[in-house]
């Protein structure tokens, strides 16, 4: 990624002959420096050898007045992509010339390319709320198996849920248990400290991953190779964020999202139908009920959805089923839009196999990069389409778009 450069043109200093001589000497010395003194990073296979140079169609010279501050900023757009044959088997031998990328229908010049062998950065999000609380050991075992399936050089962050004391009692919170690291000992220790929570701040967790785990730009070898892998049922119960906010942050971060959808619906429904005095019951949170009313029953009275125990059994079941369907739709939308994929696990025992599938899927990702021909910094969403050429019946799954930066 090309770094921003700042040039300050100032005219308030008087140019004496002595000062002019110093300036001319400095310019001459800077021009005579050998470029071989600059540190060179290893070149990724198929990558443009001179990434510090601007693309041929990009203007870098502007006419400016005295006292102006000139900032040259160009955003490198990274696109993770998986290519399979018609039977669904990954194709791992493609080169830069096999790919074409269009932005809003216009061809783009690819300047960056990484093969499937490049390392990855992954935020592993583990949902330990609701029905999963009784099987925390299985979640830890599955997470450790996922670490075993990754490759040397892959970096992982561990994110989970916990409880903290709030004004109205215990509230579910998001815990970043480990930042990105390739140290397996640190990651296993973080997994061992997983706690359970009384709610599911799922949207807050995705926003936290974008804002904190992937806050800094990636190093060269990880460009376009970042992902969230979440073990969850996706039914949010306690977030301050909403789905639209989480989706936007994921899109801006350019992170592929993979979901292992754990089936908890039958367990939850069985306990939702219990009497409110039963110790084994589950309840729908006030935030869940309000989100349901706002999305599905906007004309209903707010008071009718404030007290879970005032709802009838069939009404509880209907709300639960609609929220589960909504969660599946949202996870499918996130995965599709970011170039990720959804996997299902009927039980937590099956999660191990699903994690192995995700690790294999991530290992098959190509990373494409380009400087967009549209230089407008308008904050608008731009559609991306990736095409594969020279391979018969190839299927490609890739990031569908991104938000342009704002001024």
C-alpha positions as CSV (number, residue, x, y, z in Angstrom):
1,X,0.0,0.0,0.0
2,X,1.4,3.4,-0.9
3,X,1.9,5.7,2.0
4,X,0.5,9.1,2.2
5,X,3.0,11.9,1.6
6,X,2.8,15.5,2.8
7,X,4.6,18.4,1.1
8,X,4.4,21.8,2.7
9,X,5.0,24.7,0.3
10,X,5.9,27.8,2.3
11,X,7.1,31.3,1.2
12,X,7.5,33.2,4.5
13,X,11.3,32.5,4.7
14,X,13.6,35.0,2.9
15,X,16.0,33.3,0.4
16,X,19.5,34.6,1.1
17,X,22.3,33.4,-1.2
18,X,23.7,31.2,1.6
19,X,20.3,29.6,2.2
20,X,19.7,29.1,-1.5
21,X,23.1,27.3,-1.7
22,X,22.1,25.0,1.2
23,X,18.7,24.2,-0.5
24,X,20.4,23.5,-3.9
25,X,22.9,21.2,-2.2
26,X,20.2,19.3,-0.3
27,X,18.2,18.7,-3.5
28,X,21.3,17.6,-5.4
29,X,22.2,15.2,-2.6
30,X,18.7,13.7,-2.4
31,X,18.7,13.0,-6.1
32,X,22.1,11.4,-6.1
33,X,21.1,8.9,-3.3
34,X,21.0,5.3,-4.6
35,X,17.6,3.6,-4.3
36,X,19.4,0.4,-3.2
37,X,19.7,1.9,0.3
38,X,16.0,1.5,0.7
39,X,14.7,-1.6,2.5
40,X,13.1,-4.0,0.1
41,X,10.4,-6.5,1.3
42,X,10.0,-10.0,-0.2
43,X,7.9,-10.0,-3.4
44,X,4.7,-12.0,-3.4
45,X,4.3,-14.4,-6.3
46,X,2.9,-12.7,-9.3
47,X,3.0,-9.2,-7.7
48,X,3.9,-6.0,-9.3
49,X,7.5,-5.6,-8.6
50,X,7.4,-1.9,-7.9
51,X,4.4,-1.3,-5.7
52,X,5.7,2.0,-4.4
53,X,5.4,3.4,-7.9
54,X,2.0,4.8,-8.8
55,X,-0.2,3.0,-11.4
56,X,0.4,4.3,-14.9
57,X,-3.0,5.9,-15.0
58,X,-2.7,7.8,-11.8
59,X,-1.8,11.5,-11.6
60,X,0.5,12.4,-8.8
61,X,1.5,15.9,-9.8
62,X,-0.8,18.8,-8.9
63,X,-0.5,22.5,-9.4
64,X,-0.6,24.1,-6.0
65,X,-0.3,27.6,-4.6
66,X,2.2,28.9,-2.0
67,X,1.4,27.8,1.5
68,X,-0.7,24.8,0.3
69,X,-0.4,21.4,2.0
70,X,-0.6,18.6,-0.5
71,X,-1.7,15.2,0.5
72,X,-1.5,12.3,-1.9
73,X,-3.6,9.4,-0.7
74,X,-4.6,6.3,-2.7
75,X,-6.6,3.4,-1.2
76,X,-5.5,-0.1,-2.2
77,X,-8.6,-2.2,-2.5
78,X,-8.0,-5.8,-1.5
79,X,-10.3,-8.7,-2.7
80,X,-10.1,-12.2,-1.2
81,X,-11.3,-14.8,-3.7
82,X,-11.8,-18.6,-3.8
83,X,-12.0,-20.4,-7.1
84,X,-13.5,-23.8,-7.5
85,X,-14.2,-26.2,-10.4
86,X,-17.8,-27.2,-11.2
87,X,-17.7,-30.0,-8.6
88,X,-16.8,-27.5,-5.9
89,X,-13.1,-28.5,-5.5
90,X,-10.7,-25.5,-5.0
91,X,-8.3,-24.6,-7.8
92,X,-5.0,-23.6,-6.3
93,X,-2.7,-23.1,-9.3
94,X,-3.9,-19.8,-10.8
95,X,-1.8,-16.8,-11.7
96,X,-2.4,-13.1,-11.9
97,X,-3.3,-13.2,-15.5
98,X,-6.2,-15.6,-14.8
99,X,-8.0,-12.9,-12.9
100,X,-9.9,-9.8,-13.9
101,X,-11.6,-7.3,-11.5
102,X,-14.4,-4.9,-12.4
103,X,-15.5,-2.0,-10.1
104,X,-19.0,-0.7,-10.9
105,X,-18.6,-2.4,-14.3
106,X,-15.3,-0.8,-15.1
107,X,-12.1,-3.0,-15.5
108,X,-9.4,-2.3,-13.0
109,X,-5.6,-2.8,-13.2
110,X,-4.5,-5.5,-10.7
111,X,-1.3,-4.4,-8.9
112,X,-1.2,-7.0,-6.1
113,X,-1.6,-10.7,-6.1
114,X,-1.0,-13.4,-3.5
115,X,-1.3,-17.1,-4.0
116,X,-3.1,-19.5,-1.7
117,X,0.1,-20.2,0.2
118,X,0.4,-16.7,1.8
119,X,-0.4,-16.5,5.5
120,X,-3.6,-15.2,7.1
121,X,-4.9,-13.1,10.0
122,X,-8.0,-14.4,11.7
123,X,-10.3,-13.2,14.5
124,X,-11.8,-16.3,16.1
125,X,-15.1,-15.4,17.7
126,X,-16.5,-18.0,20.1
127,X,-20.1,-17.6,21.3
128,X,-20.4,-18.9,24.8
129,X,-23.9,-17.7,25.6
130,X,-27.3,-19.4,25.9
131,X,-27.3,-23.1,25.2
132,X,-23.6,-23.4,24.8
133,X,-22.9,-22.5,28.4
134,X,-23.2,-26.1,29.5
135,X,-20.6,-27.3,26.9
136,X,-17.8,-24.8,27.3
137,X,-15.3,-27.6,27.2
138,X,-16.4,-28.7,23.7
139,X,-16.0,-25.1,22.4
140,X,-12.5,-24.9,23.8
141,X,-11.6,-28.3,22.2
142,X,-13.0,-27.2,18.8
143,X,-11.1,-23.9,19.0
144,X,-7.9,-25.7,19.7
145,X,-8.5,-28.1,16.8
146,X,-8.9,-25.1,14.6
147,X,-5.5,-23.8,15.7
148,X,-4.0,-27.2,14.8
149,X,-5.4,-26.9,11.3
150,X,-3.9,-23.6,10.5
151,X,-0.4,-23.1,9.0
152,X,2.8,-21.7,10.3
153,X,2.7,-17.9,10.0
154,X,-1.1,-17.6,10.3
155,X,-1.9,-15.0,13.1
156,X,-5.0,-15.4,15.2
157,X,-6.9,-13.3,17.8
158,X,-9.3,-14.8,20.3
159,X,-12.6,-13.1,21.0
160,X,-15.3,-14.3,23.4
161,X,-18.2,-13.2,25.6
162,X,-18.2,-12.5,29.4
163,X,-20.4,-10.9,32.0
164,X,-19.8,-7.6,33.8
165,X,-21.7,-5.7,36.4
166,X,-24.1,-3.2,35.0
167,X,-26.6,-0.8,36.5
168,X,-29.3,-3.5,36.3
169,X,-27.2,-6.5,37.2
170,X,-24.9,-8.7,35.1
171,X,-24.7,-7.8,31.4
172,X,-23.0,-9.6,28.5
173,X,-19.8,-8.0,27.2
174,X,-17.3,-8.7,24.5
175,X,-13.8,-9.8,25.5
176,X,-10.7,-9.7,23.2
177,X,-8.8,-12.4,25.0
178,X,-5.7,-12.2,22.7
179,X,-4.6,-9.8,20.0
180,X,-3.4,-11.1,16.7
181,X,-0.4,-13.4,17.2
182,X,1.2,-16.5,15.8
183,X,2.3,-17.8,19.2
184,X,0.2,-20.9,19.8
185,X,0.9,-21.0,23.5
186,X,-0.6,-17.5,24.0
187,X,-3.7,-18.5,21.9
188,X,-4.3,-21.7,23.8
189,X,-4.0,-19.9,27.1
190,X,-6.5,-17.4,25.9
191,X,-8.9,-20.2,24.9
192,X,-8.5,-21.7,28.3
193,X,-9.8,-18.4,29.9
194,X,-13.1,-18.4,27.9
195,X,-16.1,-17.5,30.1
196,X,-19.8,-17.8,29.6
197,X,-22.3,-14.9,29.3
198,X,-25.9,-14.2,30.1
199,X,-26.5,-12.8,26.6
200,X,-25.2,-12.7,23.1
201,X,-23.7,-9.3,22.0
202,X,-23.0,-10.7,18.5
203,X,-23.2,-7.4,16.6
204,X,-21.0,-5.7,19.2
205,X,-18.5,-8.4,18.8
206,X,-18.3,-8.0,15.0
207,X,-17.9,-4.2,15.5
208,X,-15.2,-4.7,18.1
209,X,-13.3,-7.0,15.7
210,X,-13.3,-4.3,13.0
211,X,-12.5,-1.5,15.4
212,X,-9.9,-3.2,17.5
213,X,-8.5,-6.5,16.2
214,X,-8.2,-5.1,12.6
215,X,-7.8,-1.5,13.5
216,X,-4.3,-1.1,12.0
217,X,-3.6,-1.6,8.3
218,X,-2.2,-5.1,7.5
219,X,1.4,-5.8,6.9
220,X,2.3,-6.6,3.2
221,X,2.0,-10.3,3.5
222,X,-1.5,-10.1,5.1
223,X,-3.1,-7.7,2.6
224,X,-6.4,-9.1,1.5
225,X,-5.9,-12.0,3.8
226,X,-8.0,-11.2,6.9
227,X,-11.0,-13.1,8.1
228,X,-13.5,-13.5,11.0
229,X,-14.4,-17.1,11.9
230,X,-17.4,-17.2,14.3
231,X,-18.9,-20.1,16.1
232,X,-22.4,-18.9,16.9
233,X,-26.1,-19.3,16.3
234,X,-26.1,-15.6,15.3
235,X,-29.1,-14.6,17.4
236,X,-28.2,-11.3,19.0
237,X,-29.7,-10.6,22.4
238,X,-27.9,-7.7,24.0
239,X,-25.8,-5.6,21.6
240,X,-25.8,-1.8,21.5
241,X,-24.9,-2.0,17.8
242,X,-27.3,-3.2,15.2
243,X,-26.8,-5.4,12.1
244,X,-26.4,-2.6,9.7
245,X,-23.6,-1.0,11.7
246,X,-21.8,-4.4,12.0
247,X,-22.2,-5.1,8.3
248,X,-20.8,-1.7,7.4
249,X,-17.8,-2.0,9.6
250,X,-17.0,-5.5,8.2
251,X,-17.3,-4.0,4.7
252,X,-15.0,-1.1,5.5
253,X,-12.4,-3.4,7.1
254,X,-12.3,-5.7,4.0
255,X,-12.5,-8.8,6.2
256,X,-14.0,-12.1,4.9
257,X,-16.5,-13.6,7.3
258,X,-17.0,-17.3,8.0
259,X,-19.7,-18.6,10.2
260,X,-20.1,-22.0,11.8
261,X,-23.8,-21.9,12.6
262,X,-24.5,-24.0,15.7
263,X,-28.0,-25.3,15.9
264,X,-29.5,-24.2,19.2
265,X,-33.1,-23.5,18.1
266,X,-34.8,-26.6,19.6
267,X,-33.0,-26.2,22.9
268,X,-34.0,-22.5,23.1
269,X,-37.6,-23.1,22.2
270,X,-38.0,-25.8,24.7
271,X,-36.9,-23.5,27.5
272,X,-38.8,-20.5,26.2
273,X,-42.0,-22.4,26.7
274,X,-41.4,-23.1,30.4
275,X,-43.2,-21.1,33.0
276,X,-41.5,-17.9,34.1
277,X,-41.2,-19.4,37.6
278,X,-39.2,-22.4,36.3
279,X,-35.5,-22.3,37.1
280,X,-34.7,-24.0,33.7
281,X,-36.3,-21.4,31.6
282,X,-34.8,-19.0,29.1
283,X,-36.1,-15.5,28.4
284,X,-36.0,-13.2,25.4
285,X,-34.2,-10.0,26.4
286,X,-35.8,-6.6,26.3
287,X,-33.5,-5.7,23.4
288,X,-34.5,-8.8,21.5
289,X,-38.2,-8.1,21.9
290,X,-37.8,-4.5,20.9
291,X,-35.8,-5.5,17.8
292,X,-38.5,-8.0,16.9
293,X,-41.2,-5.4,17.3
294,X,-39.3,-2.8,15.3
295,X,-38.6,-5.2,12.4
296,X,-41.7,-7.3,12.3
297,X,-44.5,-5.5,14.1
298,X,-43.7,-1.8,13.8
299,X,-47.3,-0.7,14.4
300,X,-47.6,-2.7,17.6
301,X,-47.6,-0.9,21.0
302,X,-44.1,-0.9,22.5
303,X,-45.5,-1.8,25.9
304,X,-46.8,-5.1,24.5
305,X,-43.2,-6.3,24.0
306,X,-41.5,-5.1,27.1
307,X,-42.3,-8.0,29.4
308,X,-41.4,-11.5,28.3
309,X,-43.6,-13.1,30.9
310,X,-46.7,-11.4,29.6
311,X,-46.3,-13.1,26.2
312,X,-48.1,-16.3,25.4
313,X,-46.3,-19.5,24.7
314,X,-47.1,-19.6,21.0
315,X,-46.1,-15.9,20.7
316,X,-42.8,-16.6,22.3
317,X,-42.2,-19.5,19.9
318,X,-43.1,-17.4,16.9
319,X,-40.7,-14.6,18.0
320,X,-37.9,-17.1,18.5
321,X,-38.3,-18.7,15.1
322,X,-38.4,-15.4,13.3
323,X,-35.3,-14.2,15.1
324,X,-33.5,-17.4,14.2
325,X,-34.5,-17.1,10.5
326,X,-33.3,-13.4,10.6
327,X,-30.0,-14.5,12.1
328,X,-29.4,-17.0,9.3
329,X,-30.3,-14.4,6.7
330,X,-27.9,-11.9,8.2
331,X,-25.0,-14.4,8.4
332,X,-25.6,-15.5,4.8
333,X,-25.6,-11.8,3.7
334,X,-22.4,-11.0,5.6
335,X,-20.6,-14.1,4.3
336,X,-21.7,-13.5,0.7
337,X,-20.8,-9.8,0.7
338,X,-17.3,-10.3,2.1
339,X,-16.3,-13.4,0.1
340,X,-16.7,-15.7,3.1
341,X,-18.9,-18.8,3.6
342,X,-21.4,-20.4,6.0
343,X,-20.9,-23.8,7.5
344,X,-23.4,-25.7,9.7
345,X,-22.9,-27.8,12.9
346,X,-26.0,-29.5,14.3
347,X,-24.1,-30.1,17.5
348,X,-20.9,-28.7,19.1
349,X,-19.4,-32.1,18.5
350,X,-19.7,-31.4,14.8
351,X,-18.0,-28.1,15.2
352,X,-14.6,-29.7,15.0
353,X,-15.3,-30.9,11.5
354,X,-16.7,-27.5,10.5
355,X,-13.6,-25.8,11.8
356,X,-11.4,-28.1,9.7
357,X,-13.5,-27.1,6.7
358,X,-13.1,-23.4,7.4
359,X,-9.3,-23.8,7.8
360,X,-9.1,-25.6,4.5
361,X,-11.3,-23.0,2.8
362,X,-9.2,-20.1,4.1
363,X,-6.1,-21.9,2.8
364,X,-7.5,-21.7,-0.7
365,X,-8.0,-18.0,-0.8
366,X,-6.3,-15.8,-3.4
367,X,-5.7,-12.1,-2.6
368,X,-6.2,-9.5,-5.4
369,X,-5.4,-5.8,-5.1
370,X,-5.9,-2.7,-7.2
371,X,-5.9,1.0,-7.0
372,X,-9.4,2.1,-8.1
373,X,-9.7,4.2,-11.2
374,X,-12.5,6.1,-9.5
375,X,-10.6,8.5,-7.2
376,X,-13.7,10.2,-5.8
377,X,-13.7,10.2,-2.0
378,X,-17.5,10.2,-1.6
379,X,-18.1,7.4,0.9
380,X,-20.3,5.6,-1.6
381,X,-20.6,1.8,-1.9
382,X,-18.9,0.3,-5.0
383,X,-19.6,-3.1,-6.4
384,X,-16.8,-5.5,-7.2
385,X,-17.0,-8.4,-9.7
386,X,-14.1,-10.9,-10.1
387,X,-13.8,-13.0,-13.2
388,X,-11.6,-16.0,-13.9
389,X,-10.2,-16.5,-17.4
390,X,-8.5,-19.4,-19.1
391,X,-10.1,-22.0,-16.8
392,X,-13.1,-23.9,-18.0
393,X,-16.2,-24.0,-15.7
394,X,-14.4,-22.1,-13.0
395,X,-16.6,-20.7,-10.2
396,X,-15.4,-17.7,-8.1
397,X,-16.6,-16.4,-4.8
398,X,-15.2,-13.0,-3.8
399,X,-15.9,-9.8,-1.9
400,X,-18.8,-8.1,-3.5
401,X,-18.0,-4.4,-2.8
402,X,-16.5,-1.8,-0.5
403,X,-17.2,1.7,0.8
404,X,-15.0,4.4,-0.7
405,X,-13.3,6.7,1.8
406,X,-14.7,10.1,2.7
407,X,-12.9,13.4,2.5
